[in-house]
Amino acid sequence: MSSAKEQFDRQAAHYNAQWNTWTEPLLHWLLTHADCQTTDTVLDVATGTGFTALAFAPHVQSVVGLDVSTGMLAQAHQRQQELALPNVTWLEGAAELLPFPDASFTIVTCRIAPHHFESIPRFLAEVARVLRPGGRFLLADTTIPDGAAQLGRWQNTVEKLRDSSHARNLTPQQWRSALHEAGLAVKTLEEPATDVPMQLNDWLVKAGCAGAQADAVRQEFRTAPANARRHFQIAALADGDFTFVWQRVVAHAVKP
């Protein structure tokens, strides 16, 4: 099994504008609910190639983008230079062991990454630790429906086949409970409508998934149960490709 670092070092070159288009509405949600101030200090956990960190940078005092993948961080630094944003720094590190003192940030963000983390409870405990009192946590991730175990198993199976660094998607209720257990007060938690379908072949390429592994994912889509086809809006295309829509969860929580 590939570690997240190994997997994302390989994937770094594939995290392009198309990936951001698939998830851009979630970035707008995070920015809208963050209520950014020019005095804010932001940590973007699992920053990848830096889309979220760089989007926050013009609105705040400073941003740190943290990721386990040096390949991803190199892409982020290059994008930062192109945008000429001087107030962003990049650091290698893991979500479950944030390399910062207590109460270091007023905002922590994390977009489309926690489903790769080894431990959501450890991650959220670290978020609570590094936030100042009154600090905000903004989350966006893929999710699976509450009370639909079969759908959750199917979706997590597909994700794991495509990318061995996938751990699991949580339901919205599981996220609400985990945030509460970490001592974070949930202000908003919702499932935004997703109207940007993804194409399976492009999604496989982004993960570097090819050969027999990619064939196994395609077979899962061809034989998906009826409720999965409905819920994830799976549609076959003429060339053997598929379109589909993953469910998302977003949350805004505050450290008391």
C-alpha positions as CSV (number, residue, x, y, z in Angstrom):
1,M,0.0,0.0,0.0
2,S,1.3,3.4,-0.9
3,S,1.6,6.0,1.8
4,A,-0.1,9.3,1.3
5,K,3.3,11.0,0.8
6,E,4.4,8.5,-1.9
7,Q,1.0,8.6,-3.7
8,F,0.8,12.4,-3.8
9,D,4.4,12.8,-4.8
10,R,3.5,10.8,-7.8
11,Q,0.2,12.7,-8.4
12,A,1.6,16.2,-8.0
13,A,1.9,16.9,-11.7
14,H,-1.8,15.9,-12.3
15,Y,-3.2,18.3,-9.7
16,N,-4.1,21.0,-12.3
17,A,-6.8,23.5,-12.9
18,Q,-9.3,20.7,-13.8
19,W,-9.1,19.4,-10.3
20,N,-9.7,22.8,-8.9
21,T,-12.8,23.2,-11.2
22,W,-14.2,20.0,-9.7
23,T,-13.9,21.4,-6.2
24,E,-13.9,25.2,-6.7
25,P,-17.5,25.8,-5.3
26,L,-16.2,24.3,-2.0
27,L,-13.3,26.8,-2.0
28,H,-15.8,29.7,-2.4
29,W,-17.8,28.2,0.5
30,L,-14.7,28.2,2.8
31,L,-13.8,31.8,1.9
32,T,-17.4,33.0,2.4
33,H,-17.7,31.4,5.9
34,A,-14.2,32.2,7.1
35,D,-14.9,35.9,7.5
36,C,-11.3,36.7,6.8
37,Q,-9.7,39.7,8.4
38,T,-6.4,41.3,7.4
39,T,-5.0,40.3,10.8
40,D,-5.8,36.6,10.4
41,T,-3.1,33.9,10.4
42,V,-4.1,30.9,8.4
43,L,-3.0,27.3,8.3
44,D,-4.1,25.2,5.3
45,V,-3.6,21.5,6.2
46,A,-2.9,19.0,3.3
47,T,-2.6,22.0,1.0
48,G,-1.6,19.9,-2.0
49,T,-0.6,22.3,-4.8
50,G,-1.8,25.2,-2.8
51,F,-5.1,26.3,-4.4
52,T,-6.8,26.9,-1.0
53,A,-3.8,28.6,0.7
54,L,-3.2,30.9,-2.3
55,A,-6.9,31.8,-2.5
56,F,-6.9,32.9,1.2
57,A,-3.6,34.8,0.9
58,P,-4.9,38.1,-0.5
59,H,-7.4,38.4,2.4
60,V,-5.3,37.7,5.4
61,Q,-2.0,38.6,7.1
62,S,-0.2,35.3,6.4
63,V,-0.8,31.7,5.3
64,V,1.1,28.5,5.9
65,G,0.5,25.6,3.5
66,L,1.3,22.2,5.1
67,D,1.5,18.9,3.2
68,V,3.3,15.5,3.5
69,S,4.2,15.6,-0.2
70,T,7.3,17.6,-1.2
71,G,6.2,17.1,-4.8
72,M,2.9,18.9,-4.1
73,L,4.7,21.7,-2.2
74,A,7.0,22.3,-5.1
75,Q,4.0,22.8,-7.4
76,A,2.5,25.1,-4.8
77,H,5.6,27.2,-4.6
78,Q,5.7,27.5,-8.4
79,R,2.1,28.7,-8.4
80,Q,2.8,31.2,-5.7
81,Q,5.6,32.7,-7.7
82,E,3.4,33.0,-10.7
83,L,0.8,34.8,-8.6
84,A,3.4,37.0,-6.8
85,L,1.9,36.4,-3.3
86,P,4.6,37.0,-0.7
87,N,2.7,36.1,2.5
88,V,2.5,32.3,2.0
89,T,5.1,29.8,3.3
90,W,5.2,26.1,2.7
91,L,6.1,23.4,5.1
92,E,6.3,19.6,5.1
93,G,4.3,17.9,7.8
94,A,1.4,15.5,8.7
95,A,-2.1,16.5,9.6
96,E,-2.1,14.3,12.8
97,L,1.1,16.0,14.1
98,L,1.0,19.6,13.2
99,P,4.5,21.2,13.7
100,F,3.3,24.4,15.4
101,P,3.0,25.7,19.0
102,D,-0.4,25.9,20.7
103,A,-2.7,28.7,19.6
104,S,-0.6,29.6,16.5
105,F,-3.5,30.4,14.1
106,T,-6.8,32.2,13.9
107,I,-8.0,30.1,10.9
108,V,-7.3,26.5,9.9
109,T,-8.6,25.1,6.6
110,C,-8.7,21.7,5.0
111,R,-10.2,21.0,1.6
112,I,-10.8,17.5,0.0
113,A,-8.1,15.8,2.0
114,P,-9.2,14.3,5.3
115,H,-10.4,11.1,3.7
116,H,-6.7,10.3,3.3
117,F,-5.8,10.9,7.0
118,E,-4.8,8.0,9.2
119,S,-6.8,9.4,12.2
120,I,-9.5,12.0,12.0
121,P,-9.7,12.3,15.8
122,R,-6.0,13.0,16.0
123,F,-6.2,15.6,13.2
124,L,-9.1,17.4,14.8
125,A,-7.4,17.4,18.2
126,E,-4.4,19.0,16.5
127,V,-6.6,21.6,14.8
128,A,-8.1,22.5,18.2
129,R,-4.7,22.7,19.7
130,V,-3.2,25.1,17.1
131,L,-6.2,27.4,16.9
132,R,-6.4,30.4,19.2
133,P,-9.6,30.8,21.3
134,G,-12.3,32.1,18.9
135,G,-10.4,30.7,15.9
136,R,-12.3,29.2,13.0
137,F,-11.9,25.8,11.3
138,L,-13.2,25.4,7.7
139,L,-13.6,22.0,6.3
140,A,-14.6,20.5,2.9
141,D,-14.4,16.9,2.0
142,T,-16.1,14.1,0.1
143,T,-18.6,12.3,2.1
144,I,-21.1,9.4,2.1
145,P,-24.8,9.5,3.0
146,D,-26.0,9.1,6.6
147,G,-27.8,5.8,7.2
148,A,-26.9,4.2,3.9
149,A,-24.1,1.7,4.7
150,Q,-24.2,-0.1,1.3
151,L,-23.6,3.2,-0.5
152,G,-20.8,4.0,1.8
153,R,-19.1,0.7,1.3
154,W,-19.4,0.9,-2.4
155,Q,-18.0,4.5,-2.6
156,N,-15.1,3.8,-0.2
157,T,-14.3,0.6,-2.1
158,V,-14.1,2.5,-5.4
159,E,-11.9,5.3,-3.8
160,K,-9.5,2.7,-2.3
161,L,-9.2,0.8,-5.7
162,R,-8.4,4.1,-7.4
163,D,-6.0,5.4,-4.8
164,S,-4.5,3.1,-2.1
165,S,-3.8,6.1,0.2
166,H,-7.6,6.6,0.6
167,A,-8.6,5.8,4.2
168,R,-12.4,6.4,4.3
169,N,-15.0,9.0,3.8
170,L,-17.1,9.9,6.8
171,T,-20.8,10.7,6.9
172,P,-22.0,14.2,7.8
173,Q,-23.2,12.9,11.2
174,Q,-19.8,11.3,11.8
175,W,-18.1,14.6,11.1
176,R,-20.5,16.5,13.4
177,S,-19.7,14.0,16.2
178,A,-15.9,14.1,15.6
179,L,-15.9,17.9,15.7
180,H,-17.8,17.9,18.9
181,E,-15.5,15.3,20.5
182,A,-12.5,17.5,19.5
183,G,-14.0,20.4,21.5
184,L,-14.9,22.5,18.4
185,A,-18.3,24.2,18.3
186,V,-20.1,23.5,15.0
187,K,-21.6,26.7,13.5
188,T,-22.6,25.3,10.1
189,L,-22.4,21.8,8.7
190,E,-24.1,21.1,5.4
191,E,-24.0,19.1,2.1
192,P,-23.8,21.6,-0.7
193,A,-25.4,20.6,-4.0
194,T,-22.8,19.4,-6.5
195,D,-23.5,20.3,-10.1
196,V,-20.0,19.6,-11.5
197,P,-19.8,16.0,-12.8
198,M,-16.5,14.3,-13.0
199,Q,-15.4,12.0,-15.8
200,L,-14.1,8.7,-14.6
201,N,-11.1,8.5,-17.0
202,D,-9.9,11.9,-16.0
203,W,-10.4,11.0,-12.3
204,L,-8.2,7.9,-12.8
205,V,-5.5,9.8,-14.5
206,K,-5.3,12.4,-11.7
207,A,-4.5,9.5,-9.3
208,G,-2.0,7.8,-11.6
209,C,-4.4,4.9,-11.7
210,A,-3.8,2.7,-14.8
211,G,-3.8,-0.9,-16.0
212,A,-5.5,-3.6,-14.1
213,Q,-6.2,-1.2,-11.2
214,A,-8.1,1.2,-13.5
215,D,-9.9,-1.7,-15.1
216,A,-11.1,-2.8,-11.6
217,V,-12.5,0.7,-10.9
218,R,-14.3,0.7,-14.3
219,Q,-15.8,-2.6,-13.5
220,E,-17.2,-1.3,-10.2
221,F,-18.9,1.5,-12.2
222,R,-20.2,-0.9,-14.8
223,T,-21.7,-3.1,-12.1
224,A,-22.7,-0.4,-9.6
225,P,-25.9,-1.2,-7.6
226,A,-29.0,0.7,-8.7
227,N,-29.0,2.9,-5.6
228,A,-25.3,3.9,-6.2
229,R,-26.1,4.8,-9.8
230,R,-28.9,7.0,-8.7
231,H,-27.2,8.6,-5.7
232,F,-23.9,9.3,-7.4
233,Q,-25.6,10.2,-10.8
234,I,-23.5,7.6,-12.6
235,A,-24.0,7.8,-16.4
236,A,-22.3,5.8,-19.1
237,L,-20.8,7.6,-22.1
238,A,-20.5,6.3,-25.6
239,D,-16.7,5.8,-25.4
240,G,-16.9,3.5,-22.3
241,D,-16.2,6.4,-19.9
242,F,-18.6,7.4,-17.1
243,T,-19.7,10.7,-15.5
244,F,-20.5,10.8,-11.8
245,V,-21.0,13.2,-8.9
246,W,-19.5,12.7,-5.4
247,Q,-21.3,14.0,-2.4
248,R,-19.5,16.8,-0.4
249,V,-19.7,18.0,3.2
250,V,-18.6,21.4,4.4
251,A,-18.3,22.6,8.0
252,H,-17.5,25.8,9.9
253,A,-16.5,25.3,13.5
254,V,-15.1,27.5,16.2
255,K,-12.7,26.9,19.1
256,P,-14.5,28.2,22.2
